[in-house]
Amino acid sequence: MNKVFLFPLMLAMLFMYLIDRKSLKAAPAVNRWVSLTLYVISIGIWIYGTLTKSSVYVAAWLSRFIDMWLPPAL
């Protein structure tokens, strides 16, 4: 199933972190925590998306939260 894609995606995330680690260490603390939090959230989304059997995806959940902050259509 989709579990085949989990390992390469985790390797890609690890590779991205290894490339960016020098710039993350030099960044201010706030930027560092935001970046690391986004890494963790994206790993969680990948794991959920590859392990779930339901048809509700994280993008559908996120779109509902984003819609709350968008202005109404004209």
C-alpha positions as CSV (number, residue, x, y, z in Angstrom):
1,M,0.0,0.0,0.0
2,N,1.3,3.5,0.7
3,K,3.7,2.3,3.4
4,V,6.2,1.8,0.6
5,F,6.5,5.6,0.3
6,L,7.1,6.2,4.0
7,F,10.8,5.3,4.1
8,P,11.9,7.4,1.1
9,L,10.0,10.4,2.4
10,M,11.6,10.0,5.8
11,L,15.0,9.8,4.2
12,A,14.2,13.0,2.2
13,M,13.3,14.8,5.4
14,L,16.4,13.7,7.1
15,F,18.5,14.7,4.1
16,M,16.8,18.2,4.1
17,Y,17.6,18.5,7.8
18,L,21.2,17.5,7.4
19,I,21.6,20.1,4.6
20,D,20.0,22.9,6.7
21,R,21.4,22.2,10.1
22,K,24.2,24.7,9.8
23,S,21.8,27.5,8.9
24,L,19.4,26.4,11.6
25,K,22.1,26.6,14.2
26,A,23.0,30.1,13.1
27,A,19.4,31.3,13.0
28,P,17.7,33.1,15.8
29,A,16.0,30.9,18.4
30,V,12.5,31.8,17.3
31,N,13.2,30.9,13.6
32,R,14.9,27.7,14.8
33,W,11.9,26.5,16.8
34,V,9.5,27.4,14.0
35,S,11.6,25.4,11.5
36,L,12.0,22.4,13.7
37,T,8.2,22.5,14.5
38,L,7.5,22.5,10.8
39,Y,9.8,19.5,10.3
40,V,8.0,17.6,13.0
41,I,4.5,18.5,11.7
42,S,5.4,17.4,8.2
43,I,6.8,14.1,9.4
44,G,3.5,13.6,11.3
45,I,1.5,14.4,8.2
46,W,3.6,11.9,6.1
47,I,3.2,9.2,8.7
48,Y,-0.6,9.7,9.0
49,G,-1.0,9.9,5.2
50,T,0.9,6.7,4.6
51,L,-0.5,4.6,7.4
52,T,-4.2,5.6,7.3
53,K,-6.8,3.7,5.4
54,S,-9.4,6.4,5.5
55,S,-10.1,8.8,2.6
56,V,-9.9,11.9,4.8
57,Y,-6.5,13.4,4.3
58,V,-4.6,16.0,6.3
59,A,-4.9,18.5,3.4
60,A,-8.7,18.4,3.8
61,W,-8.4,19.2,7.5
62,L,-6.0,22.0,6.9
63,S,-8.1,23.6,4.3
64,R,-11.0,23.9,6.8
65,F,-8.7,25.7,9.2
66,I,-7.3,28.0,6.5
67,D,-10.8,28.8,5.4
68,M,-11.5,30.3,8.8
69,W,-8.8,32.9,8.3
70,L,-9.5,33.8,4.7
71,P,-11.9,36.7,3.8
72,P,-15.2,35.7,2.3
73,A,-15.3,35.4,-1.5
74,L,-16.6,38.5,-3.3
